[in-house]
Amino acid sequence: MRAVVQRVLEASVTVDGQRVSQMGPGLLVLLGVGKGDTEADVAWMVEKLATLRIFEDADGKMNLSLEDTSRQLIVVSQFTLYGDARKGRRPSFIDAMEPTVAKALYERACEALRQRGLAVGTGVFAADMKVALVNDGPVTLLLESPGPAAPRG
């Protein structure tokens, strides 16, 4: 699994003119599922997202996680994170998981985050979404689970 994690002051997702998620300070996560990803990748990603020390403490150091704060997150499915544009002009998406399995793993990740007591907003799987955010910092991290879809070397 791959994720682009952005610390935000606010974020929202709109589909067909309808706001489907909105939050204040927290994390906006663009989450992609790759071929070969499993429940183990979901567990790794959920643990990382919940405990990543990305928020500032009283001393101004990035020392607090989502679980340490009352912040929220929005998780948006993003198969294009597996786009490969090294050749030609059109990206190839052959490393992205097929949609039925990808949706199940995406939904499992969101549910596992909720089970940890986190407030989780989502986008709409496979929809044309408009994602708005106000970056905080900006702080942006790329995460990749150690599963089979991870690059080798």
PAMI-516908 format. One record per residue: x, y, z of N, C-alpha, C, O, CB in turn; residue number from 1. Coordinates in steps of 0.2 Angstrom, whole numbers, padded with zeros to 4 digits, m for minus. Glycine has a CB too. Layout:
REM PAMI-516908
SITE, n_xx, n_yy, n_zz, ca_xx, ca_yy, ca_zz, c_xx, c_yy, c_zz, o_xx, o_yy, o_zz, cb_xx, cb_yy, cb_zz, volo
SITE, X, Y, Z, X, Y, Z, X, Y, Z, X, Y, Z, X, Y, Z, NUM
...
This chain:
REM PAMI-516908
SITE, n_xx, n_yy, n_zz, ca_xx, ca_yy, ca_zz, c_xx, c_yy, c_zz, o_xx, o_yy, o_zz, cb_xx, cb_yy, cb_zz, volo
SITE, 0004, m0006, 0000, 0000, 0000, 0000, 0004, 0006, 0000, 0010, 0006, 0003, m0005, 0000, 0006, 1
SITE, 0002, 0011, m0003, 0005, 0018, m0003, 0001, 0023, m0001, m0005, 0023, m0002, 0008, 0019, m0011, 2
SITE, 0004, 0028, 0003, 0000, 0033, 0005, 0004, 0040, 0005, 0010, 0040, 0006, m0002, 0032, 0013, 3
SITE, 0000, 0045, 0003, 0003, 0052, 0003, m0001, 0055, 0009, m0007, 0055, 0009, 0001, 0056, m0003, 4
SITE, 0003, 0057, 0014, 0000, 0059, 0021, 0001, 0066, 0021, 0007, 0068, 0021, 0003, 0055, 0027, 5
SITE, m0004, 0070, 0022, m0003, 0078, 0022, m0006, 0080, 0029, m0012, 0079, 0030, m0006, 0081, 0016, 6
SITE, m0002, 0084, 0033, m0005, 0087, 0039, m0008, 0093, 0037, m0006, 0097, 0033, 0001, 0089, 0044, 7
SITE, m0015, 0094, 0039, m0019, 0099, 0036, m0022, 0103, 0042, m0023, 0100, 0048, m0024, 0096, 0032, 8
SITE, m0024, 0109, 0041, m0028, 0113, 0045, m0035, 0111, 0044, m0039, 0112, 0049, m0027, 0120, 0044, 9
SITE, m0037, 0110, 0038, m0044, 0108, 0036, m0044, 0104, 0029, m0039, 0105, 0025, m0049, 0114, 0036, 10
SITE, m0049, 0100, 0028, m0049, 0096, 0022, m0056, 0094, 0021, m0060, 0094, 0026, m0045, 0090, 0022, 11
SITE, m0058, 0093, 0014, m0065, 0091, 0013, m0065, 0087, 0006, m0060, 0088, 0002, m0070, 0097, 0012, 12
SITE, m0070, 0083, 0005, m0071, 0079, m0001, m0078, 0080, m0003, m0083, 0080, 0000, m0069, 0072, 0000, 13
SITE, m0078, 0082, m0010, m0085, 0083, m0013, m0085, 0079, m0019, m0081, 0078, m0023, m0085, 0091, m0015, 14
SITE, m0091, 0076, m0020, m0093, 0071, m0025, m0100, 0074, m0028, m0105, 0074, m0025, m0093, 0064, m0023, 15
SITE, m0100, 0075, m0035, m0106, 0077, m0038, m0109, 0083, m0034, m0115, 0084, m0034, m0111, 0072, m0039, 16
SITE, m0105, 0088, m0032, m0108, 0094, m0029, m0110, 0093, m0022, m0112, 0098, m0019, m0113, 0097, m0033, 17
SITE, m0109, 0087, m0019, m0111, 0085, m0012, m0105, 0084, m0008, m0101, 0080, m0010, m0116, 0079, m0012, 18
SITE, m0105, 0088, m0002, m0099, 0087, 0002, m0100, 0080, 0006, m0105, 0079, 0009, m0099, 0093, 0007, 19
SITE, m0095, 0076, 0005, m0096, 0069, 0008, m0091, 0068, 0014, m0092, 0064, 0019, m0094, 0064, 0003, 20
SITE, m0086, 0072, 0015, m0082, 0072, 0021, m0079, 0079, 0022, m0078, 0083, 0017, m0076, 0067, 0020, 21
SITE, m0078, 0081, 0028, m0076, 0088, 0030, m0073, 0087, 0037, m0075, 0084, 0041, m0081, 0093, 0030, 22
SITE, m0067, 0090, 0038, m0064, 0090, 0045, m0060, 0096, 0046, m0058, 0100, 0041, m0060, 0084, 0046, 23
SITE, m0058, 0097, 0052, m0053, 0102, 0054, m0046, 0099, 0054, m0044, 0095, 0050, m0055, 0105, 0061, 24
SITE, m0042, 0101, 0059, m0035, 0099, 0059, m0034, 0092, 0060, m0038, 0088, 0063, m0031, 0102, 0065, 25
SITE, m0029, 0089, 0056, m0028, 0082, 0056, m0024, 0080, 0050, m0020, 0084, 0048, m0035, 0078, 0056, 26
SITE, m0026, 0074, 0047, m0022, 0071, 0041, m0027, 0070, 0036, m0032, 0067, 0036, m0018, 0065, 0043, 27
SITE, m0024, 0072, 0030, m0028, 0070, 0023, m0023, 0064, 0021, m0017, 0065, 0019, m0029, 0076, 0018, 28
SITE, m0026, 0058, 0020, m0022, 0053, 0017, m0025, 0050, 0010, m0031, 0049, 0010, m0023, 0047, 0022, 29
SITE, m0021, 0051, 0005, m0022, 0048, m0001, m0019, 0041, m0001, m0013, 0040, 0000, m0019, 0052, m0007, 30
SITE, m0024, 0036, m0002, m0022, 0029, m0001, m0022, 0025, m0007, m0028, 0024, m0010, m0026, 0026, 0005, 31
SITE, m0017, 0021, m0009, m0017, 0017, m0015, m0016, 0010, m0013, m0012, 0009, m0008, m0012, 0019, m0020, 32
SITE, m0019, 0005, m0016, m0018, m0002, m0015, m0015, m0005, m0021, m0018, m0004, m0027, m0025, m0005, m0013, 33
SITE, m0010, m0009, m0020, m0006, m0011, m0026, m0007, m0019, m0026, m0009, m0022, m0021, 0001, m0010, m0025, 34
SITE, m0005, m0022, m0032, m0006, m0029, m0033, m0002, m0032, m0028, 0004, m0031, m0026, m0003, m0031, m0040, 35
SITE, m0005, m0038, m0025, m0001, m0042, m0020, m0002, m0039, m0013, 0000, m0042, m0008, 0006, m0042, m0022, 36
SITE, m0005, m0033, m0012, m0006, m0031, m0005, m0011, m0035, m0002, m0016, m0038, m0005, m0009, m0023, m0005, 37
SITE, m0010, m0036, 0005, m0015, m0040, 0009, m0017, m0037, 0015, m0015, m0031, 0016, m0011, m0047, 0011, 38
SITE, m0020, m0041, 0020, m0022, m0038, 0026, m0016, m0036, 0030, m0016, m0031, 0034, m0026, m0044, 0030, 39
SITE, m0010, m0039, 0029, m0004, m0037, 0033, m0002, m0030, 0031, 0000, m0026, 0035, 0002, m0042, 0031, 40
SITE, m0003, m0028, 0025, m0002, m0021, 0022, m0006, m0017, 0026, m0004, m0011, 0027, m0002, m0021, 0015, 41
SITE, m0013, m0019, 0026, m0018, m0014, 0029, m0016, m0013, 0037, m0016, m0007, 0039, m0025, m0018, 0029, 42
SITE, m0014, m0019, 0040, m0012, m0018, 0047, m0006, m0013, 0048, m0006, m0009, 0053, m0011, m0025, 0050, 43
SITE, m0001, m0014, 0044, 0005, m0010, 0044, 0003, m0003, 0043, 0005, 0002, 0047, 0010, m0012, 0039, 44
SITE, m0001, m0001, 0038, m0003, 0006, 0036, m0007, 0009, 0042, m0006, 0015, 0044, m0006, 0006, 0030, 45
SITE, m0012, 0005, 0044, m0016, 0008, 0050, m0012, 0009, 0056, m0013, 0015, 0059, m0021, 0003, 0052, 46
SITE, m0007, 0005, 0058, m0003, 0006, 0063, 0001, 0012, 0062, 0002, 0017, 0067, 0002, 0000, 0065, 47
SITE, 0004, 0013, 0056, 0008, 0019, 0055, 0004, 0025, 0055, 0007, 0030, 0058, 0012, 0018, 0048, 48
SITE, m0001, 0025, 0052, m0005, 0031, 0052, m0008, 0034, 0059, m0008, 0040, 0060, m0012, 0030, 0047, 49
SITE, m0010, 0029, 0063, m0012, 0031, 0069, m0007, 0033, 0074, m0008, 0037, 0078, m0016, 0024, 0072, 50
SITE, m0001, 0031, 0073, 0005, 0032, 0078, 0010, 0036, 0075, 0015, 0038, 0079, 0007, 0026, 0080, 51
SITE, 0010, 0039, 0069, 0015, 0043, 0066, 0015, 0049, 0070, 0010, 0053, 0070, 0013, 0044, 0059, 52
SITE, 0021, 0051, 0073, 0022, 0057, 0077, 0023, 0063, 0072, 0029, 0064, 0070, 0028, 0056, 0082, 53
SITE, 0018, 0066, 0070, 0018, 0071, 0065, 0015, 0078, 0067, 0016, 0083, 0064, 0014, 0069, 0059, 54
SITE, 0012, 0078, 0073, 0009, 0084, 0076, 0014, 0087, 0081, 0017, 0083, 0085, 0002, 0083, 0079, 55
SITE, 0014, 0094, 0082, 0019, 0097, 0087, 0016, 0096, 0094, 0010, 0097, 0095, 0019, 0104, 0085, 56
SITE, 0021, 0096, 0098, 0019, 0096, 0105, 0020, 0103, 0108, 0021, 0107, 0104, 0024, 0091, 0109, 57
SITE, 0020, 0104, 0115, 0020, 0110, 0118, 0027, 0114, 0116, 0027, 0120, 0117, 0019, 0110, 0125, 58
SITE, 0032, 0110, 0115, 0038, 0113, 0113, 0039, 0114, 0106, 0045, 0116, 0104, 0044, 0108, 0116, 59
SITE, 0034, 0113, 0102, 0035, 0114, 0095, 0038, 0108, 0091, 0040, 0109, 0085, 0038, 0120, 0093, 60
SITE, 0039, 0103, 0094, 0042, 0097, 0090, 0037, 0092, 0088, 0032, 0091, 0091, 0047, 0093, 0095, 61
SITE, 0038, 0089, 0082, 0034, 0084, 0080, 0034, 0078, 0084, 0039, 0074, 0083, 0035, 0083, 0072, 62
SITE, 0030, 0077, 0089, 0031, 0072, 0094, 0024, 0069, 0096, 0024, 0065, 0100, 0034, 0075, 0100, 63
SITE, 0018, 0071, 0092, 0012, 0068, 0094, 0009, 0065, 0088, 0010, 0067, 0082, 0007, 0074, 0097, 64
SITE, 0005, 0060, 0089, 0001, 0056, 0084, m0006, 0058, 0084, m0008, 0062, 0088, 0002, 0049, 0085, 65
SITE, m0010, 0055, 0079, m0017, 0056, 0079, m0020, 0053, 0086, m0024, 0056, 0088, m0020, 0052, 0073, 66
SITE, m0017, 0047, 0088, m0020, 0044, 0094, m0018, 0049, 0100, m0022, 0048, 0105, m0017, 0037, 0095, 67
SITE, m0013, 0053, 0100, m0012, 0057, 0105, m0016, 0064, 0106, m0016, 0067, 0110, m0004, 0059, 0105, 68
SITE, m0019, 0065, 0100, m0023, 0072, 0099, m0030, 0070, 0098, m0032, 0064, 0097, m0019, 0076, 0094, 69
SITE, m0034, 0075, 0097, m0041, 0075, 0095, m0042, 0076, 0088, m0047, 0078, 0086, m0045, 0079, 0100, 70
SITE, m0037, 0075, 0084, m0037, 0077, 0077, m0040, 0071, 0073, m0041, 0065, 0076, m0030, 0078, 0074, 71
SITE, m0042, 0073, 0067, m0046, 0068, 0063, m0042, 0066, 0057, m0036, 0069, 0056, m0053, 0070, 0061, 72
SITE, m0045, 0062, 0053, m0042, 0060, 0046, m0047, 0059, 0041, m0052, 0056, 0043, m0036, 0055, 0047, 73
SITE, m0045, 0061, 0035, m0049, 0059, 0029, m0045, 0054, 0025, m0039, 0056, 0023, m0052, 0065, 0025, 74
SITE, m0048, 0048, 0023, m0044, 0044, 0019, m0047, 0043, 0012, m0053, 0041, 0012, m0044, 0037, 0022, 75
SITE, m0044, 0045, 0007, m0046, 0045, 0000, m0043, 0040, m0004, m0037, 0040, m0004, m0045, 0052, m0003, 76
SITE, m0047, 0035, m0007, m0044, 0030, m0011, m0041, 0033, m0018, m0044, 0038, m0021, m0049, 0025, m0013, 77
SITE, m0035, 0031, m0019, m0031, 0034, m0025, m0027, 0029, m0029, m0021, 0029, m0027, m0026, 0040, m0022, 78
SITE, m0030, 0026, m0033, m0026, 0021, m0037, m0021, 0024, m0041, m0016, 0020, m0043, m0031, 0017, m0042, 79
SITE, m0021, 0030, m0043, m0016, 0033, m0047, m0009, 0034, m0043, m0004, 0035, m0047, m0018, 0040, m0049, 80
SITE, m0009, 0032, m0037, m0002, 0032, m0033, 0002, 0026, m0036, 0008, 0026, m0035, m0003, 0031, m0026, 81
SITE, m0001, 0021, m0040, 0002, 0016, m0043, 0004, 0017, m0050, 0005, 0013, m0054, m0001, 0009, m0042, 82
SITE, 0003, 0023, m0053, 0004, 0025, m0059, 0012, 0025, m0061, 0015, 0028, m0057, 0001, 0032, m0061, 83
SITE, 0014, 0022, m0066, 0021, 0022, m0068, 0022, 0026, m0074, 0019, 0024, m0080, 0024, 0015, m0069, 84
SITE, 0025, 0032, m0074, 0026, 0036, m0080, 0033, 0037, m0082, 0035, 0041, m0086, 0023, 0043, m0078, 85
SITE, 0037, 0032, m0081, 0044, 0032, m0083, 0045, 0031, m0090, 0049, 0033, m0093, 0048, 0026, m0079, 86
SITE, 0040, 0027, m0093, 0040, 0026, m0101, 0034, 0030, m0104, 0029, 0030, m0101, 0040, 0019, m0103, 87
SITE, 0035, 0033, m0110, 0030, 0036, m0114, 0027, 0042, m0110, 0030, 0045, m0106, 0025, 0031, m0115, 88
SITE, 0021, 0044, m0112, 0018, 0050, m0110, 0012, 0048, m0106, 0009, 0053, m0103, 0017, 0054, m0115, 89
SITE, 0009, 0042, m0106, 0003, 0040, m0102, 0005, 0035, m0097, 0009, 0030, m0098, m0002, 0037, m0107, 90
SITE, 0003, 0037, m0091, 0005, 0032, m0085, 0002, 0025, m0086, m0004, 0025, m0089, 0003, 0035, m0079, 91
SITE, 0005, 0020, m0084, 0003, 0014, m0084, 0001, 0012, m0076, 0004, 0014, m0072, 0008, 0008, m0086, 92
SITE, m0005, 0009, m0076, m0008, 0007, m0069, m0008, 0000, m0068, m0012, m0003, m0064, m0015, 0010, m0068, 93
SITE, m0003, m0004, m0071, m0003, m0011, m0070, m0001, m0014, m0063, m0003, m0019, m0062, 0001, m0014, m0075, 94
SITE, 0002, m0009, m0059, 0003, m0011, m0053, m0002, m0010, m0047, m0002, m0012, m0042, 0010, m0008, m0050, 95
SITE, m0008, m0007, m0050, m0013, m0005, m0045, m0017, m0012, m0044, m0018, m0016, m0049, m0018, 0000, m0048, 96
SITE, m0020, m0013, m0038, m0024, m0018, m0037, m0031, m0018, m0041, m0033, m0012, m0042, m0026, m0019, m0030, 97
SITE, m0034, m0023, m0043, m0040, m0023, m0047, m0045, m0020, m0042, m0045, m0021, m0036, m0042, m0030, m0049, 98
SITE, m0050, m0017, m0045, m0055, m0012, m0040, m0059, m0016, m0035, m0059, m0013, m0029, m0060, m0009, m0045, 99
SITE, m0061, m0022, m0036, m0065, m0025, m0031, m0061, m0027, m0025, m0063, m0025, m0019, m0068, m0032, m0034, 100
SITE, m0055, m0029, m0026, m0051, m0031, m0020, m0048, m0024, m0017, m0048, m0024, m0011, m0045, m0035, m0022, 101
SITE, m0046, m0020, m0021, m0044, m0013, m0018, m0049, m0010, m0014, m0047, m0007, m0009, m0042, m0008, m0024, 102
SITE, m0055, m0010, m0016, m0060, m0007, m0012, m0061, m0010, m0005, m0062, m0007, 0000, m0067, m0007, m0016, 103
SITE, m0061, m0017, m0005, m0061, m0021, 0001, m0056, m0019, 0006, m0057, m0018, 0012, m0062, m0028, 0000, 104
SITE, m0050, m0018, 0003, m0044, m0017, 0007, m0044, m0010, 0010, m0042, m0008, 0015, m0037, m0018, 0004, 105
SITE, m0046, m0005, 0005, m0047, 0002, 0007, m0052, 0003, 0013, m0051, 0006, 0018, m0049, 0006, 0001, 106
SITE, m0058, m0001, 0012, m0063, 0000, 0017, m0061, m0004, 0024, m0062, m0001, 0029, m0069, m0004, 0015, 107
SITE, m0057, m0009, 0023, m0054, m0012, 0029, m0049, m0007, 0033, m0050, m0007, 0039, m0051, m0019, 0027, 108
SITE, m0045, m0004, 0029, m0041, 0001, 0032, m0045, 0006, 0036, m0043, 0008, 0042, m0036, 0004, 0027, 109
SITE, m0050, 0009, 0033, m0054, 0014, 0036, m0057, 0012, 0042, m0058, 0015, 0048, m0059, 0017, 0031, 110
SITE, m0060, 0006, 0042, m0063, 0003, 0048, m0058, 0001, 0053, m0060, 0002, 0059, m0067, m0004, 0046, 111
SITE, m0052, m0001, 0052, m0047, m0003, 0057, m0045, 0004, 0060, m0044, 0004, 0066, m0041, m0006, 0054, 112
SITE, m0045, 0009, 0057, m0043, 0016, 0060, m0049, 0018, 0065, m0048, 0021, 0070, m0042, 0021, 0054, 113
SITE, m0055, 0017, 0063, m0061, 0018, 0067, m0061, 0014, 0073, m0062, 0017, 0079, m0067, 0017, 0063, 114
SITE, m0059, 0008, 0073, m0058, 0003, 0078, m0053, 0006, 0083, m0053, 0004, 0089, m0057, m0004, 0076, 115
SITE, m0048, 0010, 0081, m0043, 0012, 0086, m0046, 0019, 0089, m0042, 0022, 0093, m0037, 0014, 0082, 116
SITE, m0052, 0021, 0088, m0055, 0026, 0091, m0054, 0033, 0087, m0055, 0038, 0090, m0053, 0027, 0098, 117
SITE, m0052, 0032, 0081, m0051, 0038, 0077, m0057, 0040, 0073, m0061, 0036, 0070, m0045, 0037, 0072, 118
SITE, m0058, 0047, 0072, m0063, 0049, 0068, m0061, 0049, 0061, m0056, 0053, 0059, m0065, 0057, 0070, 119
SITE, m0064, 0045, 0056, m0062, 0044, 0049, m0067, 0046, 0044, m0072, 0043, 0044, m0060, 0037, 0048, 120
SITE, m0065, 0051, 0040, m0070, 0053, 0035, m0067, 0049, 0028, m0061, 0047, 0028, m0070, 0061, 0033, 121
SITE, m0071, 0049, 0023, m0069, 0045, 0017, m0071, 0049, 0011, m0075, 0054, 0012, m0071, 0038, 0017, 122
SITE, m0068, 0047, 0006, m0071, 0049, m0001, m0076, 0044, m0003, m0078, 0040, 0001, m0065, 0050, m0006, 123
SITE, m0077, 0044, m0010, m0081, 0038, m0013, m0077, 0034, m0017, m0074, 0037, m0022, m0088, 0042, m0016, 124
SITE, m0076, 0028, m0016, m0072, 0024, m0020, m0074, 0024, m0028, m0080, 0024, m0029, m0072, 0017, m0018, 125
SITE, m0069, 0026, m0032, m0069, 0026, m0039, m0073, 0032, m0042, m0075, 0032, m0048, m0072, 0020, m0042, 126
SITE, m0075, 0037, m0037, m0079, 0042, m0040, m0074, 0048, m0042, m0068, 0048, m0040, m0084, 0045, m0034, 127
SITE, m0077, 0053, m0046, m0073, 0059, m0047, m0074, 0063, m0041, m0079, 0066, m0040, m0075, 0062, m0054, 128
SITE, m0068, 0064, m0038, m0069, 0068, m0031, m0065, 0075, m0032, m0060, 0075, m0036, m0066, 0064, m0025, 129
SITE, m0068, 0079, m0028, m0064, 0086, m0028, m0062, 0086, m0020, m0066, 0086, m0016, m0069, 0092, m0029, 130
SITE, m0055, 0086, m0020, m0052, 0086, m0013, m0049, 0093, m0012, m0045, 0095, m0016, m0047, 0081, m0012, 131
SITE, m0051, 0096, m0006, m0049, 0103, m0004, m0045, 0102, 0002, m0047, 0098, 0007, m0055, 0108, m0004, 132
SITE, m0040, 0106, 0003, m0036, 0106, 0009, m0032, 0112, 0010, m0030, 0116, 0005, m0031, 0099, 0009, 133
SITE, m0031, 0113, 0016, m0026, 0118, 0018, m0020, 0115, 0022, m0021, 0113, 0027, m0029, 0124, 0023, 134
SITE, m0014, 0115, 0018, m0009, 0111, 0021, m0006, 0115, 0028, m0007, 0121, 0028, m0003, 0111, 0016, 135
SITE, m0004, 0111, 0032, m0001, 0114, 0039, 0006, 0112, 0039, 0008, 0107, 0040, m0005, 0111, 0045, 136
SITE, 0010, 0117, 0038, 0018, 0116, 0038, 0021, 0119, 0031, 0024, 0124, 0032, 0019, 0109, 0038, 137
SITE, 0020, 0116, 0026, 0017, 0110, 0024, 0021, 0104, 0027, 0027, 0104, 0026, 0016, 0109, 0017, 138
SITE, 0018, 0099, 0029, 0021, 0093, 0031, 0017, 0087, 0026, 0011, 0086, 0027, 0020, 0091, 0039, 139
SITE, 0021, 0084, 0022, 0019, 0079, 0018, 0024, 0073, 0018, 0030, 0074, 0017, 0018, 0082, 0010, 140
SITE, 0021, 0067, 0019, 0025, 0061, 0019, 0023, 0056, 0014, 0017, 0056, 0013, 0026, 0058, 0026, 141
SITE, 0027, 0052, 0012, 0025, 0046, 0008, 0027, 0040, 0012, 0032, 0039, 0014, 0030, 0046, 0001, 142
SITE, 0022, 0036, 0012, 0022, 0029, 0016, 0021, 0024, 0011, 0017, 0024, 0006, 0017, 0029, 0022, 143
SITE, 0025, 0018, 0012, 0024, 0012, 0008, 0025, 0006, 0012, 0030, 0005, 0016, 0029, 0012, 0002, 144
SITE, 0019, 0002, 0013, 0020, m0004, 0017, 0025, m0009, 0014, 0027, m0008, 0008, 0013, m0008, 0017, 145
SITE, 0028, m0013, 0018, 0033, m0017, 0015, 0031, m0023, 0011, 0035, m0028, 0010, 0037, m0020, 0021, 146
SITE, 0025, m0023, 0009, 0022, m0029, 0005, 0025, m0030, m0002, 0030, m0027, m0003, 0015, m0028, 0004, 147
SITE, 0022, m0035, m0005, 0025, m0037, m0012, 0025, m0031, m0017, 0029, m0032, m0022, 0022, m0043, m0014, 148
SITE, 0021, m0026, m0017, 0021, m0021, m0022, 0026, m0016, m0021, 0027, m0011, m0025, 0014, m0018, m0022, 149
SITE, 0029, m0016, m0015, 0035, m0011, m0013, 0040, m0012, m0018, 0042, m0018, m0020, 0037, m0011, m0006, 150
SITE, 0044, m0006, m0020, 0049, m0007, m0025, 0055, m0011, m0021, 0056, m0010, m0015, 0052, 0000, m0027, 151
SITE, 0059, m0015, m0025, 0064, m0018, m0022, 0071, m0015, m0023, 0072, m0011, m0027, 0065, m0025, m0025, 152
SITE, 0075, m0016, m0018, 0082, m0013, m0019, 0084, m0008, m0014, 0090, m0005, m0014, 0083, m0010, m0025, 153
